[in-house]
Amino acid sequence: MTSHAIFFSISAYVMVNVTKYSCPHVKVSWTCLQGREDKLSGMSSSSSSAALRFCANISWLFTELPDFPQRMHAAAAAGFRAVEAAWLYDADLQELRRAKNDHDLEVVLINTPPGDVTAGELGLAAVPGREEDFKRGLDQAIEYARALDCKRIHLMAGRIPAGADGGKAVIQEMEEVFVRNLNFAAKMLSEEGMTGLIEPINTRLTDARYFLSSPHDAATILGKVANDNIKLQMDVFHWQIMDGNLTQNMQRYLPLLGHVQVAQVPGRNEPDSAGEINYDYVFSMLETLGYRGYVGCEYKPRGKTQDGLGWLQHYWTRRK
């Protein structure tokens, strides 16, 4: 590491070993810098593409701490300027708002409620017979998103019901339910200025019964949704396991993308851990393609969360 500041983007702008700038509410070795990216010291003005913006998924990171407001504080202390989470609904909304406002954090993404987890549910948007429950869950997600000024909600498709054979008739019915619910959600979210997301989840390592498992199927479903405020969520971990071919898939589906998440394959650890994916290449490809959304850090740290953030330093060093 050189003696001058090394910058890297964590949802907005963070720098390490900085002496010129400081952020008074972060009393750690990493300090935060606010300002326009094109004016950052150390960033070449000739850079042909904008830096990626990263956000901490606090359902996965900072789990050394027991509750979400504490994890939000920890994420800010580590330099993150944005967070995302799966299900915040057991947390006190006012405490979440306080933690967000204390550090001027952006809440990038939350999920719709999973349904009855004791019965094995993981989302309801494509589950026949649960349409009213999906709508109630969407109302709750919008309530939290509105309070936290969150502009993206992952509309979880759910699992093929236990006992169903997963045959063509079942899949067709679930797709029809999914499209109807997505059209309903699109209208609700449009009125709030929010975007809905659908995410393929791999059925090989993570969830054998999840309904939506490939980006190709997701794109087909999006083509049947009348409103373009429903977008595709690309979790690189899932896409690599199910299909590989990341270059072609990123190029093909970039116009549909509303959010990206990262983790290494197969361990689902930090992007720089041993595995199949070359994230230097993936990040460069996203930059080259002009992706302007967030990249969610949804991975299992191998140790303490902050000890595993060196890959972000590497990202910014490589980008310079």
N, C-alpha and C positions, 0 to 999 in steps of 0.2 A: 504494500500500500504506500503510495506517495504521501508526502507531508501535506499536500493541499487537500482540500475536501474532496471526498468521493461521494457523488450523488447517486441516488437511485430513487425510482418512483414507487411510492406505496400509496396508491389512490390519489394522492396529490404529489407532494414533494418532500423527500426526507434526505438528510445528509448526515454523514458519519464523520467524527473528528472535526467538527466545524468550530471555528473560532470566531468567524465574522458574524454569524447569525445565531440566534437562540430563540427558543420558544419558552416563555416563562412558566407554563404549566407542565412542562416535561422536564423533570429533574433526573435525567439519566444521561448516559454517554452519547445517546443519539438525540439530536435536536431537530426540530421541524422547521421547515422553511415554507412560508406562504408566498405566492407570487406567480407570475405567468411563467410557463415552462420555457418560452423562447427567451426569457431574460435570466435564466438560471446561470450562475457562474459555473464554468466548466462544461457547459453544453455547447456544442458546436452549432453556430447559427446556420451552417450549411446542411444540417441533418435533414434528410429527405423525407422523414416520416416521424410522426409524433411518438413520444414514449408511451408505453402502456401504463395503465393505471391499475394498481393492485388493491384489493380489499381483503381484510382478515375475516375468515369465516369462524365466528366465535362459538359455533357448535362443535368445531374441530380443534381450533387453536385456543391456547390459554386455558385449557381444561384443568390446569393445575389449580385454578380458582373455581369455586363452587357455583357461582351464579353469573348471569349475563351482565349485569351492570359492572361487576368487578372485572369481567373480561374486557368490557369496553374500555374501562380505565387502563387496563394493562395494554390493550392494543394501541391506545393513544400514546402511552408511555414508551412503547417500542417504536413509535414513529408512524403508525398507520393513521391515515386521515379518513378512512372509510371502513365499514364493517358490513357483513352479511350474516344471516343466521337461518337455520331451518325453522324451528318452532320456538317462539319466544313467549308462548301464551301462558306459561306458568309463572312468568316474571311479572312483577308489578309495573304497569305501564308508566306510571309517574317516575319510578326509579330509572327506567330505561330512558325516558325523556331527559331526566336530570343528567345521567351519564353522557348522553349524546350532546347535550348543550354545554356541559362542563368543558368538553374538549372540541367542540365544533365538529363533531364527527358526522359524516354522511352515512345513513343507513341505506345500503344499496339494494338489498334483496331480502325478502322473507318468503317462507313457503306457506301455502294453505295448510290448515290442520290435517293431520294424517288420518283421522277417523278413529276407530276403535283399535288401538294398537294391541290390546289384550286379545282381540279376535284375529290378529294378524293383518290388519289393514295398514296400508301405506299410501294414503291418498284416495280420493273418491271421484275424481272428475270423469273417469271412464267406467265406473262401476254401476251396472244396471240396478235400479231399485233404490239407489242412494242419492238421487238427484236433489231432493230437498235438503238432505244433510250436507251435500256439497255446497248448496247455496248459502246455508247458514254458516258454514265454515268460511266461505268467501266473504260474507259480511264481516265476520270476525277479523279476517286477514286485512280487509280494507280499513276497518277501525284502527287496527294497530299501525298499518302503513300510513294512514292519514296522520295519526298522532306523532309518528316518527319521521314524517316527510319522506317516506320511502316510496320510490317510483316504480318498483318492480316486484311482482308477486309470482312465484313459481306455482303453477297450477298442477298439483301432483296427480298424475293419471290414476295410479293405484295398481293393485295386483289382480290378476285373473282369480276370481273367487275360488276358494277351496272347494274341491269336489267337481269343479267344471273341467271338462276335458281339454279345453284350449283349442278345440277344433275350429273350423272355418266359421261355423254359425255363431259360436261364442265370440270370436274375434270381431266378426262383422257387427254384432250387437254392441259390443263395447266401443267400437269405433264410432258408431252412430250416436251413442250416449255421449262420448267424448266431444264430438263435434258440436252437438247441441249445447252442452255445458260450456264449451269454449266460446260459442257465439253469445251465450248469455253473459259470460264473464267479460267478453270484449266490450259489450255495451256498458256494463257496470264500471269497468275500469276506465273506459274512455271518458265517462262523466267525471272521473276523479283525476284525469290527467296521468293515469298510470298505465304500465305495460304488463301484460301477462306473458309468462314464459312456460314452455313445455320442454321437458328434459328427458331424453332417452337414458335409461339406466340399464347397464349390462346385465344379461341373464346368465352369464357364465361363471362369474365370481361373486357377484353382489346379491342378486335377487332373481332367482330362477322363474318367479311367477309375475314379475313386473310386466305390465301390459305394453308399455312403450319402450322399445329396446334399441332401435336403430335410427340414425339421422334420416335415412331414406323414408322410413315410415312416418317420422315426424313431419318431414317436408310435405308428404302426401296429405297428411291431416291438415296442416296449415293451409294448403291449397283449397280446402273445403270450408275454411273459416272466412266469414265475410269481412271482418275488420282486420286491418293490418297492424293493430296494436297488440296482437298476439305473436310472439317471436320465439325463436329457437334458442335454447340454452345448450351450449356445447361444453360438456365436461370432457376434457381431453382423455381422462382416465377411462371413462366408459366407451368413448368412440374408438380408442385404440384397441380395447379388448374385443369389442364386437365386430369391428370392420377394418381397423388399420387404415391404410391409404389416407393418412391425415392430410397430406398436401392437397390431393384432389378434392377431398371432402371440405376442407376449409375454403378452397377456391370456389367450389360449387355452391356452398351454402352461406357464404359470407353475407349476401343480401338479406338473409333471414335471421342472422344472429342478433340476439339482444343481450347476451351475457356469455361469459366464458369462465370455466373453472379448471383448476390444474391439480394434478397429483401424479406421482410416478407409478408406473406399472411394473411389477404386479403388486408391490407392497403398499401402495397408496400413501407413501411417505413424501418428504420434501421433493421438489422437482429435481434437485441435484443428487438425490440418492441413487443407488445402483438400480438400473432398470432399463426398460425398452425405449424410452422416449428421450430424444435429444431436444431438451427444452430451449437451448440456444437457438436451434433451428425453428422450433415452433413459434417462439416469441418474435424472431426476425420475420417469419412469414406473416404473422398477424400484423406487424408494423407495415410490411410491404403492401399487404392487402388493404391497409387503411382502416383497420378495426379501431373504433373510437369508444367502445364500451369499457366496462370494468373486467378485470381478471380476478376471480375469487380464489383465494387460497384455501381450498377445501382438501386438506390432507391430514394425515396422522403424524404429528411430530415424533421423531425417533427418541427425543429426550425433551428437555424444556423447550417450549416454543421459541423463545427468543434466541436460544443457542443454535437453532436451526434456520435462522434467517439469512445466513451468509449467501444463499443463492440470489437474494435480492441485491446484495452488494455486487455480486458477480454480474448480474444483469446490467446494472448501471455502468460498471467498469467496461464491460464488453461494448456497451452502446456508445461510450465516448470514443 
